[in-house]
Structure formats: C-alpha cells, structure tokens
C-alpha cells in the first residue's frame, strides 16, 4: 500500500514589520540632500506545507534574502514620491511568484507637521 501524505492546504501568513531604512525621498530640494527615514512592512502568504512537514530550512521561502534585496534596493536608490517607493518595493516582493496576498506598507515619519507618518500601501487586494 502506498503512503499518502496529506499536507495542510492552508497558506502560511508572514509579516516583516517595521524595517527601518534610510533613503533619499522627496520632491523638495532639501529632501534631495539628506537621507530620510522610511519604515517598510510587508505581508504575504505562501504554501509552506512542505516546510511544515520536513522542518527543514531548505524548504522555506527565504525571507532573509527578500529583506536583504529590499534593503539594498531602497538604500541605493532615490525617489521623488512615496508612491514610487511603495511600488518599487511591491515589485521586488511580487517577483517571487510563490508569494500571494502581498501587501507593502511604506511610512515616511514626520513628513507633515502635526502628523506622525505619511503611509502608502499597495497590495494584491487593490486590483
């Protein structure tokens, strides 16, 4: 008799929260001269059933590599608009076809007077 393995068909949800980076962002001349803080959060789902069964790191989606790619891209690039930055990060994440329900949130702290953050979000739900 052949053994049949039944995997958990429920997607596993991951969040990378509050990745604090510095980049050139803004349209004003003074903003083009100084690195500014941005905070990036990412969430996604993927089928982790093989990793759940094996408990082996070779079977997981490598979120460390994803985070490293985002850090390299954001810190080595410049952006005029928060919209451009959130789209850039979203595109990096979506390049991984196994990820679903992707959501990227980018915050620019203290961008407006009397306000903690300006926040831009882009997600698969926004189609």
GUVORO-250942 format. One line per field, with one value per atom (N, C-alpha, C): x, y, z; chain. Coordinates in nm, 2 decimals, m for minus. Atoms other than C-alpha are relative to their C-alpha. Last residue first. Layout:
N
east	[X, ...];
north	[Y, ...];
up	[Z, ...];
mol	[A, ...];
//
This chain:
127
east	[0.02, m0.66, m0.14, 0.03, m0.61, m0.02, 0.15, m0.63, m0.04, 0.08, m0.29, m0.15, 0.02, m0.15, m0.07, 0.03, 0.00, m0.02, 0.02, 0.01, m0.03, 0.05, 0.14, m0.01, m0.01, 0.17, m0.06, 0.08, 0.25, 0.02, m0.04, 0.36, m0.09, m0.10, 0.34, 0.06, 0.04, 0.15, 0.12, 0.11, 0.15, m0.05, 0.00, 0.38, m0.13, 0.09, 0.39, 0.01, 0.00, 0.67, m0.09, m0.01, 0.73, 0.00, 0.03, 0.78, 0.02, m0.10, 0.76, m0.03, 0.03, 0.58, 0.12, m0.12, 0.58, m0.05, 0.04, 0.32, 0.14, m0.12, 0.35, m0.05, 0.04, 0.08, 0.13, m0.11, 0.12, m0.06, 0.06, m0.18, 0.11, 0.13, 0.04, m0.05, 0.06, 0.41, m0.14, 0.06, 0.52, m0.07, 0.13, 0.58, m0.07, 0.01, 0.86, m0.13, m0.09, 0.90, 0.01, 0.08, 0.60, 0.08, 0.07, 0.82, m0.07, m0.10, 1.05, m0.06, m0.05, 0.76, 0.10, 0.11, 0.59, 0.05, m0.01, 0.92, m0.10, m0.13, 0.93, 0.01, 0.01, 0.56, 0.13, 0.09, 0.59, m0.01, m0.07, 0.89, m0.08, m0.10, 0.72, 0.08, 0.07, 0.41, 0.10, 0.03, 0.63, m0.07, 0.13, 0.75, m0.01, 0.07, 1.07, m0.12, 0.14, 1.27, m0.05, 0.06, 1.64, m0.14, 0.09, 1.80, m0.04, m0.09, 2.09, m0.08, m0.10, 1.91, 0.10, 0.05, 1.59, 0.12, 0.07, 1.74, m0.04, m0.09, 1.99, m0.06, m0.09, 1.74, 0.10, 0.07, 1.48, 0.09, 0.02, 1.72, m0.07, m0.13, 1.83, m0.01, m0.03, 1.47, 0.13, 0.09, 1.40, 0.02, m0.05, 1.71, m0.09, m0.12, 1.61, 0.05, 0.04, 1.25, 0.13, m0.11, 1.39, m0.04, m0.03, 1.07, 0.10, 0.08, 1.10, 0.03, 0.14, 1.20, m0.08, m0.01, 1.58, m0.14, m0.01, 1.51, 0.01, m0.13, 1.39, 0.01, m0.07, 1.10, 0.15, m0.15, 1.01, 0.07, m0.02, 0.63, 0.14, 0.07, 0.59, 0.02, m0.09, 0.85, m0.06, m0.12, 0.65, 0.09, 0.03, 0.32, 0.13, m0.11, 0.46, m0.01, 0.02, 0.23, 0.12, m0.05, 0.27, m0.03, 0.04, 0.11, 0.07, 0.03, 0.24, m0.04, 0.07, 0.30, m0.03, 0.04, 0.55, m0.08, 0.06, 0.63, m0.06, 0.07, 0.86, m0.05, 0.03, 0.96, m0.08, 0.13, 1.13, m0.01, 0.05, 1.39, m0.12, 0.11, 1.55, m0.05, 0.07, 1.89, m0.11, m0.02, 1.97, m0.07, m0.14, 2.03, 0.02, m0.09, 1.72, 0.15, 0.02, 1.49, 0.09, m0.07, 1.63, m0.01, m0.14, 1.53, 0.08, m0.06, 1.17, 0.15, m0.01, 1.05, 0.06, 0.07, 1.10, 0.03, 0.14, 1.30, m0.06, 0.04, 1.67, m0.14, m0.01, 1.70, m0.03, m0.02, 1.72, 0.03, m0.10, 1.58, 0.01, m0.04, 1.38, 0.12, m0.13, 1.20, 0.05, m0.08, 0.89, 0.15, 0.05, 0.73, 0.11, m0.13, 0.81, m0.04, m0.02, 0.49, 0.14, m0.12, 0.42, m0.01, m0.01, 0.09, 0.13, m0.06, 0.10, 0.02, m0.12, m0.15, 0.06, 0.02, m0.40, 0.14, 0.02, m0.36, m0.03, 0.09, m0.20, m0.02, m0.06, m0.04, m0.11, 0.10, m0.18, 0.06, m0.02, 0.08, m0.10, 0.05, m0.03, 0.02, 0.03, 0.16, m0.04, m0.07, 0.13, m0.04, 0.08, 0.00, 0.09];
north	[0.02, 4.53, 0.03, m0.13, 4.68, m0.01, m0.03, 4.34, 0.12, 0.07, 4.25, 0.02, 0.14, 4.52, m0.06, 0.07, 4.87, m0.15, 0.14, 5.10, m0.05, 0.05, 5.45, m0.15, 0.14, 5.60, m0.03, 0.02, 5.95, m0.14, 0.07, 5.94, 0.03, 0.10, 6.11, m0.06, 0.13, 6.42, m0.10, 0.05, 6.77, m0.14, m0.06, 6.89, m0.05, m0.12, 6.66, 0.05, m0.07, 6.42, 0.12, m0.15, 6.33, 0.08, m0.07, 5.96, 0.15, m0.11, 5.84, 0.08, m0.11, 5.50, 0.10, m0.08, 5.23, 0.13, m0.13, 4.95, 0.07, m0.08, 4.65, 0.13, m0.13, 4.38, 0.07, m0.09, 4.06, 0.13, m0.10, 3.82, 0.10, m0.04, 3.55, 0.10, m0.09, 3.47, 0.05, 0.09, 3.17, 0.08, 0.05, 3.40, m0.08, 0.14, 3.59, m0.06, 0.07, 3.90, m0.15, 0.08, 4.02, m0.07, 0.11, 4.12, m0.08, 0.09, 4.34, m0.13, 0.07, 4.49, m0.10, 0.09, 4.59, m0.09, 0.11, 4.75, m0.11, 0.06, 4.97, m0.13, 0.08, 5.05, m0.08, 0.11, 5.17, m0.10, 0.09, 5.38, m0.12, 0.07, 5.54, m0.11, 0.09, 5.63, m0.09, 0.12, 5.78, m0.10, 0.02, 6.02, m0.12, m0.13, 6.17, m0.02, 0.00, 5.85, 0.15, m0.12, 5.77, 0.01, m0.07, 5.43, 0.14, m0.04, 5.26, 0.08, m0.09, 5.24, 0.04, m0.13, 5.11, 0.09, m0.09, 4.85, 0.13, m0.04, 4.70, 0.10, m0.09, 4.69, 0.06, m0.12, 4.53, 0.11, m0.07, 4.27, 0.13, m0.05, 4.19, 0.07, m0.12, 4.16, 0.06, m0.10, 3.91, 0.13, m0.04, 3.71, 0.11, m0.07, 3.69, 0.06, m0.14, 3.59, 0.09, m0.06, 3.27, 0.15, m0.12, 3.08, 0.08, m0.12, 2.75, 0.11, 0.01, 2.40, 0.13, 0.00, 2.43, 0.01, m0.13, 2.53, 0.01, m0.02, 2.18, 0.14, m0.08, 2.11, 0.03, 0.04, 1.85, 0.06, 0.15, 1.86, m0.04, 0.04, 2.23, m0.15, m0.04, 2.31, m0.05, 0.09, 2.11, 0.03, 0.14, 2.27, m0.09, 0.05, 2.63, m0.15, 0.14, 2.74, m0.06, 0.10, 3.11, m0.14, 0.14, 3.42, m0.09, 0.09, 3.77, m0.13, 0.13, 4.07, m0.08, 0.09, 4.35, m0.11, 0.12, 4.65, m0.08, 0.09, 4.93, m0.12, 0.12, 5.23, m0.09, 0.06, 5.52, m0.13, 0.13, 5.75, m0.04, m0.01, 6.03, m0.14, 0.13, 6.06, 0.02, 0.08, 6.42, m0.13, m0.02, 6.64, m0.09, 0.07, 6.55, 0.00, 0.14, 6.65, m0.09, 0.04, 7.00, m0.15, 0.00, 7.04, m0.04, m0.13, 6.94, m0.01, m0.09, 6.64, 0.13, m0.13, 6.38, 0.08, 0.00, 6.06, 0.14, m0.14, 6.00, m0.02, m0.02, 5.68, 0.14, m0.14, 5.55, 0.01, m0.03, 5.22, 0.15, m0.15, 5.09, 0.02, 0.00, 4.75, 0.15, m0.11, 4.79, m0.01, m0.13, 4.46, 0.10, m0.07, 4.16, 0.14, m0.14, 3.96, 0.04, m0.05, 3.60, 0.16, m0.14, 3.41, 0.05, m0.06, 3.04, 0.15, m0.07, 2.91, 0.06, m0.14, 2.65, 0.07, m0.08, 2.33, 0.15, m0.11, 2.14, 0.10, m0.13, 1.85, 0.10, m0.11, 1.50, 0.12, m0.11, 1.24, 0.11, m0.13, 0.92, 0.10, m0.10, 0.60, 0.13, m0.13, 0.35, 0.09, m0.12, 0.00, 0.13];
up	[0.14, m0.81, m0.04, 0.06, m0.46, m0.15, m0.01, m0.29, m0.07, 0.10, m0.43, 0.01, m0.02, m0.22, m0.11, 0.13, m0.22, 0.03, 0.01, 0.08, m0.14, 0.13, 0.14, 0.00, 0.03, 0.48, m0.14, 0.12, 0.59, m0.04, 0.12, 0.95, m0.12, m0.02, 1.29, m0.13, 0.04, 1.19, 0.02, m0.08, 1.33, m0.03, m0.13, 1.05, 0.07, m0.01, 0.76, 0.14, 0.13, 0.66, 0.00, m0.01, 1.02, m0.13, m0.12, 0.95, m0.01, m0.01, 0.60, 0.12, m0.08, 0.61, m0.01, m0.02, 0.35, 0.07, m0.07, 0.36, 0.02, m0.03, 0.12, 0.06, m0.04, 0.09, 0.05, m0.03, m0.10, 0.04, m0.09, m0.10, 0.06, 0.04, m0.27, 0.11, m0.10, m0.27, m0.05, m0.10, m0.49, 0.11, 0.04, m0.78, 0.10, m0.06, m0.61, m0.02, 0.09, m0.84, 0.05, 0.10, m0.64, m0.10, m0.07, m0.35, m0.10, m0.05, m0.56, 0.06, 0.12, m0.75, 0.04, 0.04, m0.41, m0.12, m0.10, m0.30, m0.04, 0.02, m0.62, 0.10, 0.12, m0.60, m0.02, m0.04, m0.23, m0.13, m0.09, m0.33, 0.03, 0.08, m0.64, 0.09, 0.09, m0.44, m0.08, m0.08, m0.17, m0.08, m0.05, m0.44, 0.09, m0.02, m0.55, 0.08, 0.04, m0.50, 0.02, m0.04, m0.48, m0.05, 0.10, m0.49, 0.06, 0.11, m0.31, m0.10, m0.05, 0.03, m0.11, m0.06, m0.12, 0.04, 0.10, m0.35, 0.06, 0.10, m0.10, m0.10, m0.06, 0.19, m0.11, m0.03, m0.03, 0.06, 0.14, m0.16, 0.02, 0.05, 0.20, m0.13, m0.08, 0.31, m0.04, 0.04, 0.03, 0.07, 0.13, 0.11, m0.06, m0.03, 0.48, m0.14, m0.03, 0.37, 0.04, m0.07, 0.21, 0.02, 0.08, 0.13, 0.08, m0.03, 0.32, m0.10, 0.06, 0.21, 0.02, 0.15, 0.26, m0.07, 0.05, 0.62, m0.15, 0.05, 0.71, m0.07, m0.10, 0.94, m0.05, m0.01, 0.68, 0.11, m0.01, 0.71, 0.03, m0.12, 0.78, 0.03, m0.12, 0.52, 0.13, 0.00, 0.26, 0.11, m0.05, 0.37, 0.00, m0.07, 0.34, 0.05, m0.04, 0.07, 0.07, 0.09, 0.07, 0.05, m0.03, 0.22, m0.10, 0.12, 0.22, 0.06, m0.04, 0.45, m0.13, 0.10, 0.42, 0.05, m0.05, 0.64, m0.12, 0.10, 0.54, 0.07, m0.07, 0.76, m0.10, 0.05, 0.59, 0.08, m0.05, 0.75, m0.08, m0.09, 0.54, 0.04, m0.02, 0.39, 0.10, m0.12, 0.31, 0.00, m0.05, 0.00, 0.12, 0.09, m0.21, 0.05, m0.02, 0.07, m0.09, m0.13, 0.08, 0.02, 0.02, m0.29, 0.12, m0.04, m0.23, m0.01, 0.12, m0.43, 0.03, m0.01, m0.16, m0.12, 0.04, m0.08, 0.02, 0.05, m0.05, m0.05, 0.15, 0.15, m0.03, 0.03, 0.51, m0.15, 0.10, 0.63, m0.02, 0.00, 0.92, m0.09, 0.05, 0.85, m0.01, m0.04, 1.06, m0.03, m0.05, 1.02, 0.04, m0.03, 0.80, 0.04, 0.00, 0.81, 0.04, m0.05, 0.71, 0.00, 0.00, 0.66, 0.07, m0.12, 0.59, m0.02, 0.03, 0.33, 0.14, m0.04, 0.44, m0.02, 0.11, 0.24, 0.03, m0.04, 0.52, m0.12, m0.04, 0.35, 0.04, 0.01, 0.33, 0.06, m0.09, 0.27, m0.03, 0.06, 0.10, 0.11, m0.10, 0.18, m0.07, 0.02, m0.10, 0.11, 0.00, 0.00, 0.00];
mol	[A, A, A, A, A, A, A, A, A, A, A, A, A, A, A, A, A, A, A, A, A, A, A, A, A, A, A, A, A, A, A, A, A, A, A, A, A, A, A, A, A, A, A, A, A, A, A, A, A, A, A, A, A, A, A, A, A, A, A, A, A, A, A, A, A, A, A, A, A, A, A, A, A, A, A, A, A, A, A, A, A, A, A, A, A, A, A, A, A, A, A, A, A, A, A, A, A, A, A, A, A, A, A, A, A, A, A, A, A, A, A, A, A, A, A, A, A, A, A, A, A, A, A, A, A, A, A, A, A, A, A, A, A, A, A, A, A, A, A, A, A, A, A, A, A, A, A, A, A, A, A, A, A, A, A, A, A, A, A, A, A, A, A, A, A, A, A, A, A, A, A, A, A, A, A, A, A, A, A, A, A, A, A, A, A, A, A, A, A, A, A, A, A, A, A, A, A, A, A, A, A, A, A, A, A, A, A, A, A, A, A, A, A, A, A, A, A, A, A, A, A, A, A, A, A, A, A, A, A, A, A, A, A, A, A, A, A, A, A, A, A, A, A, A, A, A, A, A, A, A, A, A, A, A, A, A, A, A, A, A, A, A, A, A, A, A, A, A, A, A, A, A, A, A, A, A, A, A, A, A, A, A, A, A, A, A, A, A, A, A, A, A, A, A, A, A, A, A, A, A, A, A, A, A, A, A, A, A, A, A, A, A, A, A, A, A, A, A, A, A, A, A, A, A, A, A, A, A, A, A, A, A, A, A, A, A, A, A, A, A, A, A, A, A, A, A, A, A, A, A, A, A, A, A, A, A, A, A, A, A, A, A, A, A, A, A, A, A, A, A, A, A, A, A, A, A, A, A, A, A, A];
//
